[in-house]
Amino acid sequence: MHSFLYYYLIFINCTAFVVYGADKAFAKLHSWRVPEIVLLFLAAQAHLSPCSFSAIRHSI
């Protein structure tokens, strides 16, 4: 049971990181943006909103 939880957390965290990065890239191109509700949902699922903002801000 614990392994499923670990895999879920790894998957949702990686997904959130990629979506936040894509949104950042779209913003720089003045292109289509990821809807805020999607970003908030992923942050709530992954519990990593501050980490995502910080990591994306410094990596791109």
N, C-alpha and C positions, 0 to 999 in steps of 0.2 A: 504493500500500500504506500509506503513512504517513497519508493522509487517512482511511482506514478506522479506523486506530488512534486518531486524534484524535476522530473522531465517536463511537467506542466509549467513549473516556474521558469525553467530554462527557456522553454519554447516561447512563453508569453513575454519574457524579458527581451529575448532576441527580436521578436516581432515588434515590440514597442520601440526598441532602439532603431530598427530599420525604418519604421514609419515616421518617427520623429526626425530621423536624418533625411528622409525623402521630403518631408514637409519643409525642412530648412533649405534643402536644395531648390525646391520649387519657389520658395520665397525669394531666394537670391536671383532667380530667373524671372521674377515677376509673372509667374505662371499660375496654373491651377493649384490650389492649396488643399490639404487634407482637412476635412471638416473638423471643427473643434470638438464636437461630440465624440468623434472617433478617438481623438487624442485623449480626451478625458476618460473614456471607457477603458482604453488600454492602460492608462495610468492607474485607474482604480483596480483593474485586474492584476497588474504587475506590481503595484505598490512601489513604484520607483520614479514617480514624477520628478522629484528634485534631482535624482541621479541622472535621468535622461536629459533634462535641461542642461545640467552641468557638463555631462559627457559630450553631448552634441555641440554645445557652445564652444568647447575647447578643441574638438576633433575636426570640425569642418571650417 
